Amino acid sequence: MVSESTRPQNRMHTRSIRIINLVNAYIEQLEVVEAYDIANL
């Protein structure tokens, strides 16, 4: 019973971690593009 109730939470947890990693990678990319634009000015 206990393992069944915690399993969906773990699935949501891994999904949220994946989303956070995607967002962090996207933000890093934006920062690199910003620095590139500033360097070209």
mmCIF entry with sequence, helices, sheets and N, C-alpha, C, O atoms, coordinates in Angstrom:
data_MODEL
# 
_entry.id   MODEL 
# 
_entity.id                         1 
_entity.type                       polymer 
_entity.pdbx_number_of_molecules   1 
# 
_entity_poly.entity_id                      1 
_entity_poly.type                           'polypeptide(L)' 
_entity_poly.nstd_linkage                   no 
_entity_poly.nstd_monomer                   no 
_entity_poly.pdbx_seq_one_letter_code       MVSESTRPQNRMHTRSIRIINLVNAYIEQLEVVEAYDIANL 
_entity_poly.pdbx_seq_one_letter_code_can   MVSESTRPQNRMHTRSIRIINLVNAYIEQLEVVEAYDIANL 
_entity_poly.pdbx_strand_id                 A 
# 
loop_
_entity_poly_seq.entity_id 
_entity_poly_seq.num 
_entity_poly_seq.mon_id 
_entity_poly_seq.hetero 
1 1  MET n 
1 2  VAL n 
1 3  SER n 
1 4  GLU n 
1 5  SER n 
1 6  THR n 
1 7  ARG n 
1 8  PRO n 
1 9  GLN n 
1 10 ASN n 
1 11 ARG n 
1 12 MET n 
1 13 HIS n 
1 14 THR n 
1 15 ARG n 
1 16 SER n 
1 17 ILE n 
1 18 ARG n 
1 19 ILE n 
1 20 ILE n 
1 21 ASN n 
1 22 LEU n 
1 23 VAL n 
1 24 ASN n 
1 25 ALA n 
1 26 TYR n 
1 27 ILE n 
1 28 GLU n 
1 29 GLN n 
1 30 LEU n 
1 31 GLU n 
1 32 VAL n 
1 33 VAL n 
1 34 GLU n 
1 35 ALA n 
1 36 TYR n 
1 37 ASP n 
1 38 ILE n 
1 39 ALA n 
1 40 ASN n 
1 41 LEU n 
# 
_struct_asym.id          A 
_struct_asym.entity_id   1 
# 
_struct_conf.conf_type_id            HELX_P 
_struct_conf.id                      HELX_P1 
_struct_conf.pdbx_PDB_helix_id       AA1 
_struct_conf.beg_label_comp_id       VAL 
_struct_conf.beg_label_asym_id       A 
_struct_conf.beg_label_seq_id        2 
_struct_conf.pdbx_beg_PDB_ins_code   ? 
_struct_conf.end_label_comp_id       ASN 
_struct_conf.end_label_asym_id       A 
_struct_conf.end_label_seq_id        40 
_struct_conf.pdbx_end_PDB_ins_code   ? 
_struct_conf.beg_auth_comp_id        VAL 
_struct_conf.beg_auth_asym_id        A 
_struct_conf.beg_auth_seq_id         2 
_struct_conf.end_auth_comp_id        ASN 
_struct_conf.end_auth_asym_id        A 
_struct_conf.end_auth_seq_id         40 
_struct_conf.pdbx_PDB_helix_class    1 
_struct_conf.details                 ? 
_struct_conf.pdbx_PDB_helix_length   39 
# 
_struct_conf_type.id          HELX_P 
_struct_conf_type.criteria    ? 
_struct_conf_type.reference   ? 
# 
loop_
_atom_site.group_PDB 
_atom_site.id 
_atom_site.type_symbol 
_atom_site.label_atom_id 
_atom_site.label_alt_id 
_atom_site.label_comp_id 
_atom_site.label_asym_id 
_atom_site.label_entity_id 
_atom_site.label_seq_id 
_atom_site.pdbx_PDB_ins_code 
_atom_site.Cartn_x 
_atom_site.Cartn_y 
_atom_site.Cartn_z 
_atom_site.occupancy 
_atom_site.B_iso_or_equiv 
_atom_site.pdbx_formal_charge 
_atom_site.auth_seq_id 
_atom_site.auth_comp_id 
_atom_site.auth_asym_id 
_atom_site.auth_atom_id 
_atom_site.pdbx_PDB_model_num 
ATOM 1   N N  . MET A 1 1  ? 0.840  -1.207 0.000   1.00 0.00 ? 1  MET A N  1 
ATOM 2   C CA . MET A 1 1  ? 0.000  0.000  0.000   1.00 0.00 ? 1  MET A CA 1 
ATOM 3   C C  . MET A 1 1  ? 0.879  1.263  0.000   1.00 0.00 ? 1  MET A C  1 
ATOM 4   O O  . MET A 1 1  ? 0.615  2.206  -0.746  1.00 0.00 ? 1  MET A O  1 
ATOM 5   N N  . VAL A 1 2  ? 1.905  1.272  0.827   1.00 0.00 ? 2  VAL A N  1 
ATOM 6   C CA . VAL A 1 2  ? 2.742  2.465  0.943   1.00 0.00 ? 2  VAL A CA 1 
ATOM 7   C C  . VAL A 1 2  ? 3.503  2.710  -0.355  1.00 0.00 ? 2  VAL A C  1 
ATOM 8   O O  . VAL A 1 2  ? 3.593  3.847  -0.817  1.00 0.00 ? 2  VAL A O  1 
ATOM 9   N N  . SER A 1 3  ? 4.053  1.641  -0.951  1.00 0.00 ? 3  SER A N  1 
ATOM 10  C CA . SER A 1 3  ? 4.837  1.809  -2.173  1.00 0.00 ? 3  SER A CA 1 
ATOM 11  C C  . SER A 1 3  ? 3.949  2.291  -3.329  1.00 0.00 ? 3  SER A C  1 
ATOM 12  O O  . SER A 1 3  ? 4.402  3.037  -4.197  1.00 0.00 ? 3  SER A O  1 
ATOM 13  N N  . GLU A 1 4  ? 2.684  1.857  -3.332  1.00 0.00 ? 4  GLU A N  1 
ATOM 14  C CA . GLU A 1 4  ? 1.782  2.281  -4.405  1.00 0.00 ? 4  GLU A CA 1 
ATOM 15  C C  . GLU A 1 4  ? 1.481  3.773  -4.309  1.00 0.00 ? 4  GLU A C  1 
ATOM 16  O O  . GLU A 1 4  ? 1.328  4.444  -5.330  1.00 0.00 ? 4  GLU A O  1 
ATOM 17  N N  . SER A 1 5  ? 1.395  4.293  -3.091  1.00 0.00 ? 5  SER A N  1 
ATOM 18  C CA . SER A 1 5  ? 1.047  5.708  -2.912  1.00 0.00 ? 5  SER A CA 1 
ATOM 19  C C  . SER A 1 5  ? 2.239  6.612  -3.221  1.00 0.00 ? 5  SER A C  1 
ATOM 20  O O  . SER A 1 5  ? 2.050  7.760  -3.623  1.00 0.00 ? 5  SER A O  1 
ATOM 21  N N  . THR A 1 6  ? 3.463  6.115  -3.040  1.00 0.00 ? 6  THR A N  1 
ATOM 22  C CA . THR A 1 6  ? 4.640  6.959  -3.277  1.00 0.00 ? 6  THR A CA 1 
ATOM 23  C C  . THR A 1 6  ? 5.116  6.882  -4.725  1.00 0.00 ? 6  THR A C  1 
ATOM 24  O O  . THR A 1 6  ? 5.879  7.741  -5.166  1.00 0.00 ? 6  THR A O  1 
ATOM 25  N N  . ARG A 1 7  ? 4.682  5.876  -5.465  1.00 0.00 ? 7  ARG A N  1 
ATOM 26  C CA . ARG A 1 7  ? 5.173  5.691  -6.834  1.00 0.00 ? 7  ARG A CA 1 
ATOM 27  C C  . ARG A 1 7  ? 4.777  6.848  -7.760  1.00 0.00 ? 7  ARG A C  1 
ATOM 28  O O  . ARG A 1 7  ? 5.634  7.354  -8.485  1.00 0.00 ? 7  ARG A O  1 
ATOM 29  N N  . PRO A 1 8  ? 3.513  7.285  -7.761  1.00 0.00 ? 8  PRO A N  1 
ATOM 30  C CA . PRO A 1 8  ? 3.151  8.409  -8.634  1.00 0.00 ? 8  PRO A CA 1 
ATOM 31  C C  . PRO A 1 8  ? 3.908  9.687  -8.272  1.00 0.00 ? 8  PRO A C  1 
ATOM 32  O O  . PRO A 1 8  ? 4.267  10.463 -9.158  1.00 0.00 ? 8  PRO A O  1 
ATOM 33  N N  . GLN A 1 9  ? 4.154  9.911  -6.985  1.00 0.00 ? 9  GLN A N  1 
ATOM 34  C CA . GLN A 1 9  ? 4.908  11.090 -6.567  1.00 0.00 ? 9  GLN A CA 1 
ATOM 35  C C  . GLN A 1 9  ? 6.321  11.045 -7.142  1.00 0.00 ? 9  GLN A C  1 
ATOM 36  O O  . GLN A 1 9  ? 6.843  12.069 -7.584  1.00 0.00 ? 9  GLN A O  1 
ATOM 37  N N  . ASN A 1 10 ? 6.939  9.872  -7.138  1.00 0.00 ? 10 ASN A N  1 
ATOM 38  C CA . ASN A 1 10 ? 8.292  9.750  -7.675  1.00 0.00 ? 10 ASN A CA 1 
ATOM 39  C C  . ASN A 1 10 ? 8.292  10.046 -9.170  1.00 0.00 ? 10 ASN A C  1 
ATOM 40  O O  . ASN A 1 10 ? 9.224  10.665 -9.682  1.00 0.00 ? 10 ASN A O  1 
ATOM 41  N N  . ARG A 1 11 ? 7.250  9.606  -9.869  1.00 0.00 ? 11 ARG A N  1 
ATOM 42  C CA . ARG A 1 11 ? 7.175  9.844  -11.309 1.00 0.00 ? 11 ARG A CA 1 
ATOM 43  C C  . ARG A 1 11 ? 7.043  11.346 -11.586 1.00 0.00 ? 11 ARG A C  1 
ATOM 44  O O  . ARG A 1 11 ? 7.684  11.873 -12.497 1.00 0.00 ? 11 ARG A O  1 
ATOM 45  N N  . MET A 1 12 ? 6.213  12.028 -10.799 1.00 0.00 ? 12 MET A N  1 
ATOM 46  C CA . MET A 1 12 ? 6.053  13.467 -10.955 1.00 0.00 ? 12 MET A CA 1 
ATOM 47  C C  . MET A 1 12 ? 7.361  14.179 -10.595 1.00 0.00 ? 12 MET A C  1 
ATOM 48  O O  . MET A 1 12 ? 7.725  15.182 -11.210 1.00 0.00 ? 12 MET A O  1 
ATOM 49  N N  . HIS A 1 13 ? 8.050  13.650 -9.601  1.00 0.00 ? 13 HIS A N  1 
ATOM 50  C CA . HIS A 1 13 ? 9.303  14.273 -9.152  1.00 0.00 ? 13 HIS A CA 1 
ATOM 51  C C  . HIS A 1 13 ? 10.339 14.219 -10.269 1.00 0.00 ? 13 HIS A C  1 
ATOM 52  O O  . HIS A 1 13 ? 11.003 15.219 -10.543 1.00 0.00 ? 13 HIS A O  1 
ATOM 53  N N  . THR A 1 14 ? 10.488 13.067 -10.915 1.00 0.00 ? 14 THR A N  1 
ATOM 54  C CA . THR A 1 14 ? 11.478 12.944 -11.986 1.00 0.00 ? 14 THR A CA 1 
ATOM 55  C C  . THR A 1 14 ? 11.080 13.816 -13.165 1.00 0.00 ? 14 THR A C  1 
ATOM 56  O O  . THR A 1 14 ? 11.943 14.376 -13.840 1.00 0.00 ? 14 THR A O  1 
ATOM 57  N N  . ARG A 1 15 ? 9.782  13.938 -13.420 1.00 0.00 ? 15 ARG A N  1 
ATOM 58  C CA . ARG A 1 15 ? 9.320  14.768 -14.531 1.00 0.00 ? 15 ARG A CA 1 
ATOM 59  C C  . ARG A 1 15 ? 9.632  16.232 -14.257 1.00 0.00 ? 15 ARG A C  1 
ATOM 60  O O  . ARG A 1 15 ? 10.070 16.955 -15.152 1.00 0.00 ? 15 ARG A O  1 
ATOM 61  N N  . SER A 1 16 ? 9.406  16.675 -13.012 1.00 0.00 ? 16 SER A N  1 
ATOM 62  C CA . SER A 1 16 ? 9.672  18.079 -12.669 1.00 0.00 ? 16 SER A CA 1 
ATOM 63  C C  . SER A 1 16 ? 11.171 18.362 -12.728 1.00 0.00 ? 16 SER A C  1 
ATOM 64  O O  . SER A 1 16 ? 11.579 19.448 -13.139 1.00 0.00 ? 16 SER A O  1 
ATOM 65  N N  . ILE A 1 17 ? 11.992 17.397 -12.323 1.00 0.00 ? 17 ILE A N  1 
ATOM 66  C CA . ILE A 1 17 ? 13.443 17.577 -12.405 1.00 0.00 ? 17 ILE A CA 1 
ATOM 67  C C  . ILE A 1 17 ? 13.857 17.732 -13.868 1.00 0.00 ? 17 ILE A C  1 
ATOM 68  O O  . ILE A 1 17 ? 14.719 18.548 -14.194 1.00 0.00 ? 17 ILE A O  1 
ATOM 69  N N  . ARG A 1 18 ? 13.233 16.938 -14.748 1.00 0.00 ? 18 ARG A N  1 
ATOM 70  C CA . ARG A 1 18 ? 13.562 17.013 -16.173 1.00 0.00 ? 18 ARG A CA 1 
ATOM 71  C C  . ARG A 1 18 ? 13.183 18.385 -16.725 1.00 0.00 ? 18 ARG A C  1 
ATOM 72  O O  . ARG A 1 18 ? 13.932 18.969 -17.508 1.00 0.00 ? 18 ARG A O  1 
ATOM 73  N N  . ILE A 1 19 ? 12.027 18.896 -16.320 1.00 0.00 ? 19 ILE A N  1 
ATOM 74  C CA . ILE A 1 19 ? 11.569 20.212 -16.780 1.00 0.00 ? 19 ILE A CA 1 
ATOM 75  C C  . ILE A 1 19 ? 12.507 21.298 -16.265 1.00 0.00 ? 19 ILE A C  1 
ATOM 76  O O  . ILE A 1 19 ? 12.860 22.219 -17.001 1.00 0.00 ? 19 ILE A O  1 
ATOM 77  N N  . ILE A 1 20 ? 12.915 21.188 -14.992 1.00 0.00 ? 20 ILE A N  1 
ATOM 78  C CA . ILE A 1 20 ? 13.832 22.173 -14.413 1.00 0.00 ? 20 ILE A CA 1 
ATOM 79  C C  . ILE A 1 20 ? 15.157 22.165 -15.172 1.00 0.00 ? 20 ILE A C  1 
ATOM 80  O O  . ILE A 1 20 ? 15.731 23.221 -15.437 1.00 0.00 ? 20 ILE A O  1 
ATOM 81  N N  . ASN A 1 21 ? 15.641 20.970 -15.521 1.00 0.00 ? 21 ASN A N  1 
ATOM 82  C CA . ASN A 1 21 ? 16.904 20.883 -16.257 1.00 0.00 ? 21 ASN A CA 1 
ATOM 83  C C  . ASN A 1 21 ? 16.768 21.533 -17.628 1.00 0.00 ? 21 ASN A C  1 
ATOM 84  O O  . ASN A 1 21 ? 17.687 22.212 -18.086 1.00 0.00 ? 21 ASN A O  1 
ATOM 85  N N  . LEU A 1 22 ? 15.619 21.327 -18.291 1.00 0.00 ? 22 LEU A N  1 
ATOM 86  C CA . LEU A 1 22 ? 15.390 21.942 -19.600 1.00 0.00 ? 22 LEU A CA 1 
ATOM 87  C C  . LEU A 1 22 ? 15.372 23.460 -19.480 1.00 0.00 ? 22 LEU A C  1 
ATOM 88  O O  . LEU A 1 22 ? 15.965 24.160 -20.301 1.00 0.00 ? 22 LEU A O  1 
ATOM 89  N N  . VAL A 1 23 ? 14.695 23.963 -18.465 1.00 0.00 ? 23 VAL A N  1 
ATOM 90  C CA . VAL A 1 23 ? 14.601 25.420 -18.263 1.00 0.00 ? 23 VAL A CA 1 
ATOM 91  C C  . VAL A 1 23 ? 15.981 25.995 -17.981 1.00 0.00 ? 23 VAL A C  1 
ATOM 92  O O  . VAL A 1 23 ? 16.332 27.049 -18.511 1.00 0.00 ? 23 VAL A O  1 
ATOM 93  N N  . ASN A 1 24 ? 16.769 25.311 -17.151 1.00 0.00 ? 24 ASN A N  1 
ATOM 94  C CA . ASN A 1 24 ? 18.116 25.799 -16.830 1.00 0.00 ? 24 ASN A CA 1 
ATOM 95  C C  . ASN A 1 24 ? 18.993 25.822 -18.079 1.00 0.00 ? 24 ASN A C  1 
ATOM 96  O O  . ASN A 1 24 ? 19.761 26.762 -18.283 1.00 0.00 ? 24 ASN A O  1 
ATOM 97  N N  . ALA A 1 25 ? 18.880 24.790 -18.911 1.00 0.00 ? 25 ALA A N  1 
ATOM 98  C CA . ALA A 1 25 ? 19.664 24.751 -20.149 1.00 0.00 ? 25 ALA A CA 1 
ATOM 99  C C  . ALA A 1 25 ? 19.247 25.884 -21.082 1.00 0.00 ? 25 ALA A C  1 
ATOM 100 O O  . ALA A 1 25 ? 20.088 26.493 -21.743 1.00 0.00 ? 25 ALA A O  1 
ATOM 101 N N  . TYR A 1 26 ? 17.948 26.163 -21.131 1.00 0.00 ? 26 TYR A N  1 
ATOM 102 C CA . TYR A 1 26 ? 17.429 27.239 -21.983 1.00 0.00 ? 26 TYR A CA 1 
ATOM 103 C C  . TYR A 1 26 ? 17.942 28.593 -21.502 1.00 0.00 ? 26 TYR A C  1 
ATOM 104 O O  . TYR A 1 26 ? 18.343 29.434 -22.307 1.00 0.00 ? 26 TYR A O  1 
ATOM 105 N N  . ILE A 1 27 ? 17.928 28.799 -20.179 1.00 0.00 ? 27 ILE A N  1 
ATOM 106 C CA . ILE A 1 27 ? 18.407 30.065 -19.603 1.00 0.00 ? 27 ILE A CA 1 
ATOM 107 C C  . ILE A 1 27 ? 19.906 30.227 -19.875 1.00 0.00 ? 27 ILE A C  1 
ATOM 108 O O  . ILE A 1 27 ? 20.364 31.322 -20.200 1.00 0.00 ? 27 ILE A O  1 
ATOM 109 N N  . GLU A 1 28 ? 20.666 29.139 -19.742 1.00 0.00 ? 28 GLU A N  1 
ATOM 110 C CA . GLU A 1 28 ? 22.102 29.209 -20.023 1.00 0.00 ? 28 GLU A CA 1 
ATOM 111 C C  . GLU A 1 28 ? 22.337 29.601 -21.470 1.00 0.00 ? 28 GLU A C  1 
ATOM 112 O O  . GLU A 1 28 ? 23.234 30.391 -21.767 1.00 0.00 ? 28 GLU A O  1 
ATOM 113 N N  . GLN A 1 29 ? 21.531 29.049 -22.377 1.00 0.00 ? 29 GLN A N  1 
ATOM 114 C CA . GLN A 1 29 ? 21.655 29.357 -23.794 1.00 0.00 ? 29 GLN A CA 1 
ATOM 115 C C  . GLN A 1 29 ? 21.377 30.845 -24.039 1.00 0.00 ? 29 GLN A C  1 
ATOM 116 O O  . GLN A 1 29 ? 22.088 31.502 -24.799 1.00 0.00 ? 29 GLN A O  1 
ATOM 117 N N  . LEU A 1 30 ? 20.339 31.362 -23.387 1.00 0.00 ? 30 LEU A N  1 
ATOM 118 C CA . LEU A 1 30 ? 20.004 32.783 -23.539 1.00 0.00 ? 30 LEU A CA 1 
ATOM 119 C C  . LEU A 1 30 ? 21.152 33.659 -23.046 1.00 0.00 ? 30 LEU A C  1 
ATOM 120 O O  . LEU A 1 30 ? 21.482 34.666 -23.673 1.00 0.00 ? 30 LEU A O  1 
ATOM 121 N N  . GLU A 1 31 ? 21.759 33.279 -21.927 1.00 0.00 ? 31 GLU A N  1 
ATOM 122 C CA . GLU A 1 31 ? 22.858 34.062 -21.378 1.00 0.00 ? 31 GLU A CA 1 
ATOM 123 C C  . GLU A 1 31 ? 24.047 34.052 -22.330 1.00 0.00 ? 31 GLU A C  1 
ATOM 124 O O  . GLU A 1 31 ? 24.721 35.069 -22.492 1.00 0.00 ? 31 GLU A O  1 
ATOM 125 N N  . VAL A 1 32 ? 24.305 32.916 -22.958 1.00 0.00 ? 32 VAL A N  1 
ATOM 126 C CA . VAL A 1 32 ? 25.412 32.821 -23.913 1.00 0.00 ? 32 VAL A CA 1 
ATOM 127 C C  . VAL A 1 32 ? 25.120 33.716 -25.115 1.00 0.00 ? 32 VAL A C  1 
ATOM 128 O O  . VAL A 1 32 ? 26.014 34.415 -25.593 1.00 0.00 ? 32 VAL A O  1 
ATOM 129 N N  . VAL A 1 33 ? 23.889 33.703 -25.606 1.00 0.00 ? 33 VAL A N  1 
ATOM 130 C CA . VAL A 1 33 ? 23.512 34.535 -26.751 1.00 0.00 ? 33 VAL A CA 1 
ATOM 131 C C  . VAL A 1 33 ? 23.632 36.013 -26.384 1.00 0.00 ? 33 VAL A C  1 
ATOM 132 O O  . VAL A 1 33 ? 24.099 36.818 -27.190 1.00 0.00 ? 33 VAL A O  1 
ATOM 133 N N  . GLU A 1 34 ? 23.212 36.369 -25.172 1.00 0.00 ? 34 GLU A N  1 
ATOM 134 C CA . GLU A 1 34 ? 23.311 37.756 -24.715 1.00 0.00 ? 34 GLU A CA 1 
ATOM 135 C C  . GLU A 1 34 ? 24.774 38.202 -24.671 1.00 0.00 ? 34 GLU A C  1 
ATOM 136 O O  . GLU A 1 34 ? 25.106 39.291 -25.139 1.00 0.00 ? 34 GLU A O  1 
ATOM 137 N N  . ALA A 1 35 ? 25.635 37.377 -24.117 1.00 0.00 ? 35 ALA A N  1 
ATOM 138 C CA . ALA A 1 35 ? 27.056 37.709 -24.023 1.00 0.00 ? 35 ALA A CA 1 
ATOM 139 C C  . ALA A 1 35 ? 27.646 37.838 -25.424 1.00 0.00 ? 35 ALA A C  1 
ATOM 140 O O  . ALA A 1 35 ? 28.501 38.692 -25.660 1.00 0.00 ? 35 ALA A O  1 
ATOM 141 N N  . TYR A 1 36 ? 27.198 36.998 -26.354 1.00 0.00 ? 36 TYR A N  1 
ATOM 142 C CA . TYR A 1 36 ? 27.682 37.031 -27.735 1.00 0.00 ? 36 TYR A CA 1 
ATOM 143 C C  . TYR A 1 36 ? 27.265 38.347 -28.394 1.00 0.00 ? 36 TYR A C  1 
ATOM 144 O O  . TYR A 1 36 ? 28.065 38.971 -29.092 1.00 0.00 ? 36 TYR A O  1 
ATOM 145 N N  . ASP A 1 37 ? 26.018 38.769 -28.176 1.00 0.00 ? 37 ASP A N  1 
ATOM 146 C CA . ASP A 1 37 ? 25.518 40.032 -28.733 1.00 0.00 ? 37 ASP A CA 1 
ATOM 147 C C  . ASP A 1 37 ? 26.305 41.215 -28.166 1.00 0.00 ? 37 ASP A C  1 
ATOM 148 O O  . ASP A 1 37 ? 26.671 42.130 -28.904 1.00 0.00 ? 37 ASP A O  1 
ATOM 149 N N  . ILE A 1 38 ? 26.564 41.197 -26.864 1.00 0.00 ? 38 ILE A N  1 
ATOM 150 C CA . ILE A 1 38 ? 27.312 42.287 -26.220 1.00 0.00 ? 38 ILE A CA 1 
ATOM 151 C C  . ILE A 1 38 ? 28.734 42.337 -26.788 1.00 0.00 ? 38 ILE A C  1 
ATOM 152 O O  . ILE A 1 38 ? 29.279 43.420 -27.003 1.00 0.00 ? 38 ILE A O  1 
ATOM 153 N N  . ALA A 1 39 ? 29.326 41.181 -27.028 1.00 0.00 ? 39 ALA A N  1 
ATOM 154 C CA . ALA A 1 39 ? 30.693 41.136 -27.556 1.00 0.00 ? 39 ALA A CA 1 
ATOM 155 C C  . ALA A 1 39 ? 30.718 41.702 -28.978 1.00 0.00 ? 39 ALA A C  1 
ATOM 156 O O  . ALA A 1 39 ? 31.712 42.305 -29.383 1.00 0.00 ? 39 ALA A O  1 
ATOM 157 N N  . ASN A 1 40 ? 29.644 41.516 -29.735 1.00 0.00 ? 40 ASN A N  1 
ATOM 158 C CA . ASN A 1 40 ? 29.603 42.014 -31.105 1.00 0.00 ? 40 ASN A CA 1 
ATOM 159 C C  . ASN A 1 40 ? 29.308 43.499 -31.184 1.00 0.00 ? 40 ASN A C  1 
ATOM 160 O O  . ASN A 1 40 ? 29.544 44.127 -32.216 1.00 0.00 ? 40 ASN A O  1 
ATOM 161 N N  . LEU A 1 41 ? 28.790 44.071 -30.098 1.00 0.00 ? 41 LEU A N  1 
ATOM 162 C CA . LEU A 1 41 ? 28.566 45.514 -30.086 1.00 0.00 ? 41 LEU A CA 1 
ATOM 163 C C  . LEU A 1 41 ? 29.918 46.212 -29.972 1.00 0.00 ? 41 LEU A C  1 
ATOM 164 O O  . LEU A 1 41 ? 29.978 47.441 -29.943 1.00 0.00 ? 41 LEU A O  1 
# 
